Amino acid sequence: MGQKPPKDPDALYRIRTAVTEGRYIETFHGIERLNERHVNRLEIKYVLLNGKRDEIRDEFSKEHNTWAYRIEGPTLDRDKRLRIIVALKSDPLMGDVARIVSVIDITKRGRDEDR
């Protein structure tokens, strides 16, 4: 693996486009976190479409050679505040696919806690 690629300045737009067009999936880890934290898929979708990117918390994965972007925001009913970690994967036939890597309920937690 060579140098890490630069962060995508259009990541939030690309994530929202993929979600709007139904091109998003949860990883195994993402599904585990979703279930253990009692978060549903509608809450995830809402936050991805309406939340804000926390660029300072973006992380590069050497293992997957890609950036993981943090999207944070309240759920529609505002009873939770979520941090969703998303990686983008480009598919030549489908376009961008947003992969939900992890889901964190930060409603009652400090901002520095992850995973």
C-alpha positions as CSV (number, residue, x, y, z in Angstrom):
1,M,0.0,0.0,0.0
2,G,1.3,3.4,-0.9
3,Q,0.4,6.7,0.6
4,K,-3.0,7.2,2.1
5,P,-5.4,9.0,-0.2
6,P,-6.6,12.4,0.8
7,K,-9.9,12.9,2.6
8,D,-12.8,13.4,0.2
9,P,-14.2,17.0,0.7
10,D,-17.4,15.8,-0.9
11,A,-17.8,12.8,1.4
12,L,-21.0,14.0,3.0
13,Y,-22.7,14.8,-0.3
14,R,-21.6,11.3,-1.7
15,I,-22.9,9.6,1.5
16,R,-26.2,11.4,1.3
17,T,-26.6,10.6,-2.4
18,A,-25.9,6.9,-1.8
19,V,-28.4,6.8,1.1
20,T,-31.1,8.6,-0.8
21,E,-30.6,6.1,-3.7
22,G,-30.7,3.1,-1.4
23,R,-27.0,2.2,-1.8
24,Y,-26.0,1.7,1.8
25,I,-25.3,-1.4,3.8
26,E,-24.3,-2.3,7.3
27,T,-21.1,-4.2,8.0
28,F,-21.2,-7.1,10.5
29,H,-19.7,-4.8,13.1
30,G,-22.2,-2.1,12.3
31,I,-25.1,-4.5,12.7
32,E,-23.7,-5.7,16.1
33,R,-23.5,-2.1,17.3
34,L,-26.9,-1.2,15.9
35,N,-28.5,-4.1,17.8
36,E,-26.6,-3.7,21.1
37,R,-27.3,0.1,21.2
38,H,-31.0,-0.3,20.3
39,V,-30.8,1.9,17.2
40,N,-33.1,1.2,14.3
41,R,-32.3,1.7,10.6
42,L,-34.7,4.6,10.2
43,E,-32.8,6.5,12.9
44,I,-29.5,5.8,11.0
45,K,-31.0,6.9,7.7
46,Y,-32.3,10.1,9.3
47,V,-29.0,11.0,10.8
48,L,-27.1,10.3,7.6
49,L,-29.4,12.5,5.7
50,N,-29.6,15.3,8.2
51,G,-26.6,15.1,10.5
52,K,-23.3,17.0,10.3
53,R,-19.9,15.6,9.4
54,D,-17.3,15.8,12.2
55,E,-14.2,16.1,10.0
56,I,-11.8,16.2,12.9
57,R,-12.8,12.6,13.8
58,D,-12.5,11.2,10.3
59,E,-10.1,8.2,10.5
60,F,-8.0,6.4,7.9
61,S,-8.1,2.6,7.9
62,K,-4.8,1.1,6.8
63,E,-6.5,-2.3,6.8
64,H,-9.1,-1.3,4.2
65,N,-7.1,1.6,2.6
66,T,-10.0,4.0,3.0
67,W,-11.3,6.8,5.1
68,A,-14.1,6.4,7.7
69,Y,-16.2,9.5,8.1
70,R,-18.2,10.5,11.2
71,I,-21.7,11.8,10.8
72,E,-23.4,13.1,14.0
73,G,-26.9,14.3,14.7
74,P,-30.1,13.8,16.6
75,T,-32.8,11.3,15.6
76,L,-36.1,12.6,14.2
77,D,-37.8,12.4,17.6
78,R,-34.7,13.9,19.2
79,D,-34.6,11.3,21.9
80,K,-31.1,10.1,20.8
81,R,-27.9,11.7,19.4
82,L,-26.0,9.3,17.2
83,R,-22.5,9.2,15.7
84,I,-22.4,7.0,12.6
85,I,-19.1,5.9,11.1
86,V,-19.4,5.4,7.3
87,A,-16.9,4.3,4.7
88,L,-17.5,4.9,1.0
89,K,-16.8,2.3,-1.6
90,S,-17.1,3.0,-5.3
91,D,-18.5,0.3,-7.4
92,P,-18.2,0.6,-11.2
93,L,-21.7,-0.5,-11.8
94,M,-23.6,0.9,-8.8
95,G,-21.6,4.0,-8.0
96,D,-20.9,5.0,-4.4
97,V,-22.0,2.6,-1.7
98,A,-22.1,3.9,1.9
99,R,-20.9,1.2,4.4
100,I,-22.1,1.7,7.9
101,V,-19.1,0.6,10.0
102,S,-20.3,1.5,13.5
103,V,-23.1,3.2,15.3
104,I,-22.6,5.0,18.6
105,D,-25.3,6.5,20.8
106,I,-23.6,9.6,22.2
107,T,-26.7,10.9,23.9
108,K,-25.3,10.3,27.4
109,R,-21.7,9.7,26.6
110,G,-18.7,12.0,26.3
111,R,-17.7,13.0,22.8
112,D,-14.4,11.2,23.1
113,E,-15.8,7.7,23.5
114,D,-16.0,5.7,20.4
115,R,-16.7,2.1,19.2
